[in-house]
Amino acid sequence: MMNAVRCFAAIAGCAVSLLPHFATAQTPGPIPSSLVTPDKIESRIGALEFKDGVPSKATADKLFDNLDFTYAYRAFMDNMRGVSIHALREGLRSVGVKENEVIVFSDLMDAKSLFLTANADTIYVMGYLDLSKGPVVVETPPKFLGTVQDAWFRWIIDLGLPGPDRGEGGKYLIVPPDYKGQLPDGGYFIGHARTNTILWFGRSFLEDHKDPKPVAETIRKFTKVYPYEPGGVGTPISDFLAGKAKLGRVTAPPATGVP
């Protein structure tokens, strides 16, 4: 009988040892303060209050107001350059300057000027281009300093002294976005635009620091703006004979409107 009891006890002990071990809960330690939202935070927009990490209504309203302000600020900053170009173009239109025309300031600017960054010791020239019908040529005078910008005030190419003509005067071919037509092999400095609306401007310095008239006359004499005609100057005859290009007329450019 005792042998049977001992045998049963041994079998029971083996059965218990084969049962799965159940996990026991660990005692949690303190939560790091860096992971916990404080009840109150002093911020740039004032005091922010929370309960168990949830913002109060006043705090939520303040945060949404700040978010709206952030979006408004971003919209203003992202579009200010485009608005500036648009305002310049509308200003030129208001005084009778049309697309692909040029306005030359015969006298020095003074305090009456509404230009924010204009100098009072140089003669300015500017205009806007419409590339929707194709590339446009801008011929610049010698001893000139200028630039070409697109409708979002993004740089396209420098003119004159900082540009490839190095102040000797040159022909600049401004090409519209996605243009697939023929371009010249030489004779022009080519700038590729990302918009059809273009604003360009520049200035020339007074040689004697006194009389602006000679400078203004030089600008009027050499500055030209006109549509580019494919196959003209800059297209070699060899390209035509090889079937790579068409030949266009080689004629004097049309007169540029100067209001």
C-alpha positions, 0 to 999 in steps of 0.5 A: 500500500505504501509503495502505491502511495509513493508511486502516486505521489511521484507521478503527481509531482512529475505532472505538476513539474510539467505544467506551464509556468505563468508570468507574474507582473513586475512591479513598475518603476517610476515613469521618467519625468521627461516622458510626462506632460507637466501640468503647466508649461511656460511657452513663447505664446504664454502658459499652457495647461494640461491634465494627464497630458490633455490640454485644457480648452483654453490651451487648445484654443491658444495652440490652434490660434498659433497654428493658424498664425503659422500657416498665415505667415507661411502663405505670406512668405511663400507668395511675397516674391510673386506678389512683388513681381506682379506689383512691379508689372502692374506698376509698369502697365499703369504708366503705359509700358507694355510687354516686351517694351522698355522704360528708361529713367532719364533722371536719378531717383529721389525720395518720391520713388516707391522702389524699396531698394533703388539707388539714387546715383544710377540710371535704371531701365526695366521691362517685363516679357511675355514668353507665351509666344516663344523666346524673347531677346534682350540686348543690353548696353555696355557698362550695364549691371542687371538681372532677369527674374521669373514670376516668382522672383527666381533668378534666371541670368545676370546681365552686363557686368556680373553676366556673361557679356562682362559689361561689354553688352550682349544679346540674351535669349530668354527661353520659356518653360518646356520650349522644344523649338530650335535654339541658336548655336552661338551669338546669344547668352541663353537663359531658361525660364520657369514661367512665361512672365519675366521681369528684368531690370538693370542700371548704369553708372554715371561716368562723371558722377554728375550728368545722367543724360549721356548714360540714359542716351547710351541705354536708349541706343543699345537696349533692344527687346524683340521676339527671337526668330529661329534660324537666324543669327546663331544658326550655322548653314551646316546645320541647315544642310544637315537637316538639323535646323531651318534657316530664318531671316537675318534682318535688323531687329524691330524697334523697341517700344520706349514709353 
